[in-house]
């Protein structure tokens, strides 16, 4: 297992929010894309943050990966997300890609495919 999965979601979440806020978007936009991807509702997402679960647990406890997640394509951290073999790493990179698209100012309708 990659060491990134031991990192708490609560420590990464504010970095996502800061990234999009620097570009004029909001934390609510981050919540929207994370909830779309993972199936968490607002209460579940807040609970995961408050409990400080690691990324592996965050994805393991997620109600369900969005069926349209496989439509997420492109490069993040120099790697094409659609070509990542490790399912857990691919979920993480899907999330990174969605947040990146929010920060780049893409319309929410196109981000949520």
VEXDRENFI-297048 format. One line per field, with one value per atom (N, C-alpha, C, O): residue number from 1; residue in three letters; atom name; x negated, y, z. Coordinates in Angstrom, 1 decimal, decimal comma. Each point is the difference from the previous one (the first is absolute). Example, Ala and Ser with C-alpha at 12.3 -4.5 7.8 and 13.67 -1.06 7.14 Angstrom:
seq <- c(1  1  1  1  2  2  2  2) .
type <- c(Ala  Ala  Ala  Ala  Ser  Ser  Ser  Ser) .
atom <- c(N  CA  C  O  N  CA  C  O) .
px <- c(-13,2  0,9  -0,9  -1,0  1,4  -0,9  0,8  -0,5) .
py <- c(-5,7  1,2  1,2  0,0  1,1  1,1  1,1  1,1) .
pz <- c(7,8  0,0  0,0  0,7  -1,4  0,0  0,8  0,1) .
This chain:
seq <- c(1  1  1  1  2  2  2  2  3  3  3  3  4  4  4  4  5  5  5  5  6  6  6  6  7  7  7  7  8  8  8  8  9  9  9  9  10  10  10  10  11  11  11  11  12  12  12  12  13  13  13  13  14  14  14  14  15  15  15  15  16  16  16  16  17  17  17  17  18  18  18  18  19  19  19  19  20  20  20  20  21  21  21  21  22  22  22  22  23  23  23  23  24  24  24  24  25  25  25  25  26  26  26  26  27  27  27  27  28  28  28  28  29  29  29  29  30  30  30  30  31  31  31  31  32  32  32  32  33  33  33  33  34  34  34  34  35  35  35  35  36  36  36  36  37  37  37  37  38  38  38  38  39  39  39  39  40  40  40  40  41  41  41  41  42  42  42  42  43  43  43  43  44  44  44  44  45  45  45  45  46  46  46  46  47  47  47  47  48  48  48  48  49  49  49  49  50  50  50  50  51  51  51  51  52  52  52  52  53  53  53  53  54  54  54  54  55  55  55  55  56  56  56  56  57  57  57  57  58  58  58  58  59  59  59  59  60  60  60  60  61  61  61  61  62  62  62  62  63  63  63  63  64  64  64  64  65  65  65  65  66  66  66  66  67  67  67  67  68  68  68  68  69  69  69  69  70  70  70  70  71  71  71  71  72  72  72  72  73  73  73  73  74  74  74  74  75  75  75  75  76  76  76  76  77  77  77  77  78  78  78  78  79  79  79  79  80  80  80  80  81  81  81  81  82  82  82  82  83  83  83  83  84  84  84  84  85  85  85  85  86  86  86  86  87  87  87  87  88  88  88  88  89  89  89  89  90  90  90  90  91  91  91  91  92  92  92  92  93  93  93  93  94  94  94  94  95  95  95  95  96  96  96  96  97  97  97  97  98  98  98  98  99  99  99  99  100  100  100  100  101  101  101  101  102  102  102  102  103  103  103  103  104  104  104  104  105  105  105  105  106  106  106  106  107  107  107  107  108  108  108  108  109  109  109  109  110  110  110  110  111  111  111  111  112  112  112  112  113  113  113  113) .
type <- c(Unk  Unk  Unk  Unk  Unk  Unk  Unk  Unk  Unk  Unk  Unk  Unk  Unk  Unk  Unk  Unk  Unk  Unk  Unk  Unk  Unk  Unk  Unk  Unk  Unk  Unk  Unk  Unk  Unk  Unk  Unk  Unk  Unk  Unk  Unk  Unk  Unk  Unk  Unk  Unk  Unk  Unk  Unk  Unk  Unk  Unk  Unk  Unk  Unk  Unk  Unk  Unk  Unk  Unk  Unk  Unk  Unk  Unk  Unk  Unk  Unk  Unk  Unk  Unk  Unk  Unk  Unk  Unk  Unk  Unk  Unk  Unk  Unk  Unk  Unk  Unk  Unk  Unk  Unk  Unk  Unk  Unk  Unk  Unk  Unk  Unk  Unk  Unk  Unk  Unk  Unk  Unk  Unk  Unk  Unk  Unk  Unk  Unk  Unk  Unk  Unk  Unk  Unk  Unk  Unk  Unk  Unk  Unk  Unk  Unk  Unk  Unk  Unk  Unk  Unk  Unk  Unk  Unk  Unk  Unk  Unk  Unk  Unk  Unk  Unk  Unk  Unk  Unk  Unk  Unk  Unk  Unk  Unk  Unk  Unk  Unk  Unk  Unk  Unk  Unk  Unk  Unk  Unk  Unk  Unk  Unk  Unk  Unk  Unk  Unk  Unk  Unk  Unk  Unk  Unk  Unk  Unk  Unk  Unk  Unk  Unk  Unk  Unk  Unk  Unk  Unk  Unk  Unk  Unk  Unk  Unk  Unk  Unk  Unk  Unk  Unk  Unk  Unk  Unk  Unk  Unk  Unk  Unk  Unk  Unk  Unk  Unk  Unk  Unk  Unk  Unk  Unk  Unk  Unk  Unk  Unk  Unk  Unk  Unk  Unk  Unk  Unk  Unk  Unk  Unk  Unk  Unk  Unk  Unk  Unk  Unk  Unk  Unk  Unk  Unk  Unk  Unk  Unk  Unk  Unk  Unk  Unk  Unk  Unk  Unk  Unk  Unk  Unk  Unk  Unk  Unk  Unk  Unk  Unk  Unk  Unk  Unk  Unk  Unk  Unk  Unk  Unk  Unk  Unk  Unk  Unk  Unk  Unk  Unk  Unk  Unk  Unk  Unk  Unk  Unk  Unk  Unk  Unk  Unk  Unk  Unk  Unk  Unk  Unk  Unk  Unk  Unk  Unk  Unk  Unk  Unk  Unk  Unk  Unk  Unk  Unk  Unk  Unk  Unk  Unk  Unk  Unk  Unk  Unk  Unk  Unk  Unk  Unk  Unk  Unk  Unk  Unk  Unk  Unk  Unk  Unk  Unk  Unk  Unk  Unk  Unk  Unk  Unk  Unk  Unk  Unk  Unk  Unk  Unk  Unk  Unk  Unk  Unk  Unk  Unk  Unk  Unk  Unk  Unk  Unk  Unk  Unk  Unk  Unk  Unk  Unk  Unk  Unk  Unk  Unk  Unk  Unk  Unk  Unk  Unk  Unk  Unk  Unk  Unk  Unk  Unk  Unk  Unk  Unk  Unk  Unk  Unk  Unk  Unk  Unk  Unk  Unk  Unk  Unk  Unk  Unk  Unk  Unk  Unk  Unk  Unk  Unk  Unk  Unk  Unk  Unk  Unk  Unk  Unk  Unk  Unk  Unk  Unk  Unk  Unk  Unk  Unk  Unk  Unk  Unk  Unk  Unk  Unk  Unk  Unk  Unk  Unk  Unk  Unk  Unk  Unk  Unk  Unk  Unk  Unk  Unk  Unk  Unk  Unk  Unk  Unk  Unk  Unk  Unk  Unk  Unk  Unk  Unk  Unk  Unk  Unk  Unk  Unk  Unk  Unk  Unk  Unk  Unk  Unk  Unk  Unk  Unk  Unk  Unk  Unk  Unk  Unk  Unk  Unk  Unk  Unk  Unk  Unk  Unk  Unk  Unk  Unk  Unk  Unk  Unk  Unk  Unk  Unk  Unk  Unk  Unk  Unk  Unk  Unk  Unk  Unk  Unk) .
atom <- c(N  CA  C  O  N  CA  C  O  N  CA  C  O  N  CA  C  O  N  CA  C  O  N  CA  C  O  N  CA  C  O  N  CA  C  O  N  CA  C  O  N  CA  C  O  N  CA  C  O  N  CA  C  O  N  CA  C  O  N  CA  C  O  N  CA  C  O  N  CA  C  O  N  CA  C  O  N  CA  C  O  N  CA  C  O  N  CA  C  O  N  CA  C  O  N  CA  C  O  N  CA  C  O  N  CA  C  O  N  CA  C  O  N  CA  C  O  N  CA  C  O  N  CA  C  O  N  CA  C  O  N  CA  C  O  N  CA  C  O  N  CA  C  O  N  CA  C  O  N  CA  C  O  N  CA  C  O  N  CA  C  O  N  CA  C  O  N  CA  C  O  N  CA  C  O  N  CA  C  O  N  CA  C  O  N  CA  C  O  N  CA  C  O  N  CA  C  O  N  CA  C  O  N  CA  C  O  N  CA  C  O  N  CA  C  O  N  CA  C  O  N  CA  C  O  N  CA  C  O  N  CA  C  O  N  CA  C  O  N  CA  C  O  N  CA  C  O  N  CA  C  O  N  CA  C  O  N  CA  C  O  N  CA  C  O  N  CA  C  O  N  CA  C  O  N  CA  C  O  N  CA  C  O  N  CA  C  O  N  CA  C  O  N  CA  C  O  N  CA  C  O  N  CA  C  O  N  CA  C  O  N  CA  C  O  N  CA  C  O  N  CA  C  O  N  CA  C  O  N  CA  C  O  N  CA  C  O  N  CA  C  O  N  CA  C  O  N  CA  C  O  N  CA  C  O  N  CA  C  O  N  CA  C  O  N  CA  C  O  N  CA  C  O  N  CA  C  O  N  CA  C  O  N  CA  C  O  N  CA  C  O  N  CA  C  O  N  CA  C  O  N  CA  C  O  N  CA  C  O  N  CA  C  O  N  CA  C  O  N  CA  C  O  N  CA  C  O  N  CA  C  O  N  CA  C  O  N  CA  C  O  N  CA  C  O  N  CA  C  O  N  CA  C  O  N  CA  C  O  N  CA  C  O  N  CA  C  O  N  CA  C  O  N  CA  C  O  N  CA  C  O  N  CA  C  O  N  CA  C  O  N  CA  C  O  N  CA  C  O  N  CA  C  O  N  CA  C  O) .
px <- c(-0,8  0,8  -0,9  -1,0  1,4  -0,8  0,2  1,1  -2,2  0,1  1,0  0,4  -0,1  1,0  1,3  0,8  -0,4  1,3  0,1  1,1  -2,2  0,0  0,2  0,2  -0,3  0,3  1,4  0,9  -0,6  1,4  0,7  -0,6  1,8  0,8  0,1  0,0  0,2  0,1  -1,2  0,1  -1,3  -1,1  -0,1  -0,7  1,3  -0,1  1,2  -0,1  1,2  1,2  -0,2  0,3  -1,0  -0,2  -0,9  0,1  -1,0  -0,9  0,8  -0,2  1,2  0,9  0,8  0,0  0,5  0,8  -0,9  0,5  -1,6  -0,9  -0,4  0,0  -0,2  -0,4  1,2  -0,3  1,5  1,1  0,3  0,4  -0,5  0,3  -1,0  0,4  -1,7  -1,0  0,5  -0,4  1,2  0,4  1,5  0,6  -0,1  1,3  1,2  1,1  -1,4  1,1  0,2  -0,7  1,6  0,3  -0,2  -0,1  0,1  -0,1  1,2  0,0  1,2  1,2  -0,2  0,6  -1,4  -0,3  -0,8  0,2  -1,1  -0,8  0,9  -0,1  1,0  0,9  0,9  0,2  0,2  0,9  -0,7  0,5  -1,8  -0,7  -0,4  0,1  -0,5  -0,4  1,3  -0,1  1,2  1,2  0,5  0,5  -0,6  0,4  -0,9  0,6  -1,9  -0,8  0,2  0,0  0,1  0,0  1,4  0,1  0,9  1,4  0,3  1,1  -2,1  0,2  1,1  0,1  0,8  0,8  -0,8  -1,1  1,7  -0,7  -0,4  -1,1  2,1  -0,3  -1,1  -0,9  0,9  -1,1  -1,3  -1,0  0,9  -1,2  -0,6  -1,2  2,1  -0,4  -0,5  -1,0  1,7  -0,4  -1,4  -0,9  0,6  -1,3  -1,1  -1,1  1,4  -1,0  -0,2  -1,1  2,2  -0,1  -0,6  -0,8  1,0  -0,7  -1,4  -0,7  0,2  -1,4  -0,3  -1,2  2,1  -0,3  -1,1  -0,1  -0,7  -1,0  0,7  1,2  -2,0  0,6  0,5  1,1  -1,8  0,5  1,4  0,9  -0,8  1,3  1,1  1,1  -1,5  0,9  0,6  1,2  -2,0  0,5  0,7  1,0  -1,5  0,6  1,4  0,9  -0,7  1,3  0,9  1,2  -1,7  0,9  1,2  -0,2  1,4  1,2  -0,2  0,6  -1,3  -0,2  -0,6  0,4  -1,4  -0,6  1,0  0,7  -0,6  1,0  -0,3  -1,1  2,2  -0,1  -0,6  -0,6  0,6  -0,6  -1,4  -0,6  0,0  -1,4  -1,0  -1,0  1,4  -1,0  0,0  -0,9  1,8  -0,1  -1,0  -0,3  -0,3  -1,0  -1,3  -0,5  0,0  -1,2  -0,9  0,4  -1,7  -0,9  -1,2  -0,2  -0,7  -1,3  0,1  0,4  -0,9  -0,1  -1,4  -0,2  -0,6  -1,3  -0,8  -0,8  1,0  -0,8  0,5  -0,7  1,8  0,5  1,5  0,7  -0,4  1,4  0,8  -0,3  1,4  0,8  0,7  0,2  0,1  0,7  -0,9  0,4  -1,8  -0,9  -0,6  -0,9  1,4  -0,5  0,5  1,2  -2,1  0,4  0,6  0,9  -1,5  0,5  1,3  0,1  1,0  1,3  0,1  0,7  -1,4  0,0  -0,7  0,5  -1,6  -0,8  0,9  0,0  0,7  0,8  1,1  0,3  0,3  1,1  -0,6  0,6  -1,7  -0,7  -0,3  0,2  -0,7  -0,4  1,3  0,0  1,1  1,2  0,4  0,4  -0,5  0,4  -0,9  0,4  -1,7  -1,0  0,4  0,0  0,3  0,4  1,2  0,1  0,9  1,3  -0,3  0,5  -1,3  -0,3  -0,8  0,2  -1,2  -0,8  0,9  -0,2  1,2  1,0  0,8  0,3  0,1  0,7  -1,0  0,5  -1,7  -1,0  -0,2  -0,3  0,3  -0,2  1,2  -0,1  1,2  1,1  1,0  0,9  -1,0  0,9  1,4  0,2  0,8  1,4  0,3  -0,4  1,2  0,4  0,7  -0,2  1,0  0,7  -1,0  0,3  -1,4  -0,9  -0,9  -0,5  0,2  -0,8  0,7  -0,6  1,9  0,8  0,4  0,8  -1,2  0,2  1,4  0,3) .
py <- c(-1,2  1,2  1,3  0,0  0,9  1,2  0,9  0,0  0,6  0,8  1,1  0,5  0,0  1,1  -0,4  0,9  -2,1  -0,5  0,1  -0,1  0,2  0,2  1,4  0,3  0,6  1,4  0,3  -0,6  1,4  0,3  0,8  1,0  -1,3  0,8  1,4  1,0  -0,8  1,3  0,9  1,2  -1,8  0,8  0,4  1,1  -1,8  0,3  0,9  0,9  -1,0  0,7  1,6  0,6  -0,1  1,5  0,4  1,2  -2,1  0,4  0,1  0,9  -1,8  0,0  1,4  0,7  -0,4  1,2  1,2  0,9  -0,8  1,1  0,2  1,1  -2,2  0,0  0,6  0,9  -1,3  0,5  1,5  0,8  -0,5  1,4  1,0  1,1  -1,5  0,8  0,4  1,0  -1,9  0,2  0,5  0,1  0,4  0,6  -0,9  0,4  -1,7  -0,9  -0,2  0,7  -1,6  -0,1  -1,5  -0,9  0,8  -1,3  -0,8  -1,2  1,9  -0,8  -0,7  -1,0  1,6  -0,6  -1,3  -1,0  1,1  -1,2  -1,1  -1,2  1,6  -1,0  -0,6  -1,2  2,0  -0,5  -1,1  -1,1  1,3  -0,9  -1,3  -1,1  1,3  -1,1  -0,9  -1,2  1,8  -0,7  -0,7  -1,2  1,8  -0,6  -1,3  -1,0  1,1  -1,1  -1,1  -1,2  1,5  -1,1  -0,5  -1,0  1,8  -0,3  0,4  -0,2  0,9  0,5  1,1  0,7  -0,6  1,1  1,0  -0,3  1,5  1,1  -0,5  0,2  -0,9  -0,5  -1,0  0,0  -0,9  -1,1  0,6  -0,4  1,4  0,7  0,7  -0,1  0,8  0,7  -1,0  0,3  -1,4  -1,0  -0,6  -0,1  -0,1  -0,5  1,0  -0,4  1,6  1,1  0,1  0,0  0,0  0,2  -1,2  0,1  -1,3  -1,2  -0,2  -0,8  1,6  -0,1  -1,3  -0,4  -0,2  -1,2  0,1  1,1  -2,1  0,0  -0,2  -0,3  0,6  -0,1  -1,3  -0,2  -0,9  -1,3  -0,3  -0,4  0,8  -0,1  0,9  -0,4  1,6  0,9  -0,6  0,0  -0,7  -0,6  -1,3  -0,4  -0,4  -1,3  0,3  -0,9  1,9  0,3  0,8  0,2  0,3  0,7  -0,8  -1,2  1,8  -0,7  -0,7  -1,0  1,6  -0,6  1,0  1,1  -1,6  0,8  0,3  -0,9  2,1  0,4  -0,9  -0,2  -0,3  -0,9  0,8  -0,7  2,0  0,7  0,5  0,7  -1,2  0,4  -0,5  0,7  -1,7  -0,5  1,0  -0,1  1,1  1,0  1,1  0,8  -0,9  1,0  -0,4  -1,1  2,0  -0,3  1,2  1,1  -1,3  1,1  -0,4  -1,1  2,1  -0,2  0,7  1,2  -1,9  0,6  -0,5  -1,2  2,0  -0,4  -0,7  -1,0  1,4  -0,6  -1,4  -0,6  0,1  -1,3  0,1  0,8  -1,5  0,0  -0,8  -1,2  1,8  -0,6  -1,3  -0,9  0,9  -1,2  -1,2  -1,1  1,3  -1,1  -0,5  -0,8  1,3  -0,4  -1,4  -0,2  -0,7  -1,4  -0,2  -0,8  1,4  -0,1  0,6  1,3  -2,0  0,6  1,1  1,0  -1,2  1,0  1,3  1,1  -1,3  1,2  0,7  1,2  -2,0  0,6  0,9  1,1  -1,6  0,8  1,3  1,0  -1,1  1,2  1,0  1,2  -1,7  0,9  0,5  1,1  -1,9  0,6  1,2  1,0  -1,1  1,1  1,2  1,1  -1,4  1,1  0,7  1,2  -2,0  0,6  0,8  1,1  -1,5  0,8  1,3  1,0  -1,0  1,2  0,9  1,2  -1,8  0,8  0,7  1,2  -1,9  0,6  1,1  1,0  -1,1  1,1  1,2  1,1  -1,3  1,0  0,7  1,2  -1,9  0,5  0,8  0,5  -0,5  0,8  -0,7  0,6  -1,9  -0,8  0,1  0,1  -0,1  0,0  -1,3  -1,0  1,2  -1,2  -1,1  -1,2  1,6  -1,0  -0,9  -1,2  1,8  -0,8  -0,8  -1,1  1,6  -0,7  -1,3  -1,0  1,2  -1,2  -0,9  -0,9  1,1  -0,9  -0,5  -0,8) .
pz <- c(0,0  0,0  0,0  0,7  -1,5  -0,1  1,2  0,6  -0,1  1,2  0,0  1,1  -2,3  0,0  0,6  0,5  -0,6  0,5  1,5  0,6  0,1  1,5  0,4  1,2  -2,2  0,3  0,3  -0,7  1,6  0,3  -1,0  -0,6  0,3  -1,0  0,6  -0,8  2,1  0,7  -0,3  0,0  -0,2  -0,3  -1,4  -0,3  -0,6  -1,4  -0,4  -0,9  1,5  -0,3  0,0  -0,9  2,0  0,0  -1,2  -0,4  0,0  -1,1  -1,3  -0,8  0,6  -1,1  0,0  -1,0  2,2  0,1  -0,3  -0,7  1,3  -0,3  -1,4  -0,6  -0,1  -1,4  -0,8  -0,9  1,1  -0,8  0,4  -0,8  2,1  0,4  -0,6  -0,3  0,1  -0,6  -1,4  -0,6  0,0  -1,4  -0,1  -1,0  2,2  0,0  0,1  -0,1  0,4  0,3  1,5  0,8  -0,4  1,4  0,6  -0,8  2,1  0,6  -0,3  -0,1  -0,1  -0,4  -1,4  -0,2  -0,6  -1,3  0,2  -0,7  1,6  0,3  0,6  -0,4  1,3  0,6  -1,1  0,0  -1,0  -1,0  -0,8  -0,3  -0,1  -0,9  0,8  -0,5  1,8  0,8  0,3  -0,1  0,4  0,2  -1,2  0,0  -1,2  -1,2  -0,3  -0,4  0,7  -0,3  1,0  -0,4  1,6  1,1  0,4  0,6  -0,8  0,5  1,4  0,5  0,2  1,3  -0,1  -1,0  2,0  0,2  0,8  0,5  -0,2  0,7  1,4  0,5  0,2  1,3  0,0  0,9  -1,8  -0,1  -0,3  0,6  -1,5  -0,3  1,2  0,3  0,4  1,3  1,0  0,7  -0,6  1,0  -0,3  0,9  -2,2  -0,4  0,4  0,4  -0,7  0,4  1,5  0,5  0,2  1,5  0,6  1,0  -1,5  0,6  -0,4  0,5  -1,5  -0,4  -0,7  0,1  -0,8  -0,7  -1,0  -0,7  0,5  -1,1  -1,3  -0,1  -1,0  -1,3  -0,4  -0,7  1,1  -0,3  0,7  -0,7  1,9  0,7  -0,6  -0,2  -0,2  -0,6  -1,3  -0,2  -0,6  -1,2  0,3  -0,6  1,6  0,3  0,6  -0,2  1,0  0,6  -0,9  0,3  -1,4  -0,9  -0,5  -0,3  0,3  -0,4  -1,4  -0,2  -0,7  -1,3  -1,0  -0,1  -0,6  -1,1  -1,1  -0,4  0,0  -1,0  -1,3  -0,4  -0,1  -1,2  -1,2  -0,9  0,9  -1,1  0,2  -0,8  1,9  0,4  -1,1  -0,2  -0,5  -1,1  -1,1  -0,9  0,8  -1,0  0,3  -0,8  2,0  0,4  -0,7  0,2  -1,0  -0,7  0,1  0,4  -0,8  0,0  0,9  0,5  -0,4  0,7  1,4  0,1  0,9  1,3  0,6  -0,1  0,5  0,6  -1,1  0,3  -1,6  -1,1  -0,4  -0,8  1,3  -0,4  -0,5  0,6  -1,6  -0,5  1,0  0,3  0,2  1,0  -0,5  0,8  -2,0  -0,6  -0,2  -0,2  0,4  -0,2  1,4  -0,1  1,2  1,3  0,3  0,0  0,3  0,3  1,4  0,2  0,8  1,4  0,2  -0,1  0,4  0,1  1,1  -0,2  1,3  1,0  -0,4  0,2  -0,9  -0,5  -1,0  -0,1  -0,7  -1,1  0,6  -0,5  1,6  0,7  0,5  -0,2  0,8  0,5  -1,1  0,1  -1,2  -1,1  -0,7  -0,5  0,5  -0,5  0,8  -0,5  1,8  0,9  -0,2  -0,1  0,0  -0,3  -1,4  0,0  -1,0  -1,3  0,1  -0,6  1,3  0,1  0,7  -0,4  1,5  0,7  -0,9  0,0  -0,8  -0,9  -1,1  -0,3  -0,1  -1,0  0,6  -0,7  2,0  0,7  0,0  -0,3  0,7  0,1  -1,3  0,0  -1,1  -1,3  -0,6  -1,1  1,9  -0,4  -0,9  -0,6  0,4  -0,8  0,6  1,2  -2,1  0,5  0,7  -0,4  1,4  0,9  -0,9  0,3  -1,2  -0,9  -0,7  -0,2  -0,3  -0,8  1,0  -0,4  1,6  0,9  0,5  0,1  0,1  0,5  -1,1  0,3  -1,5  -1,1  -0,1  -0,9) .
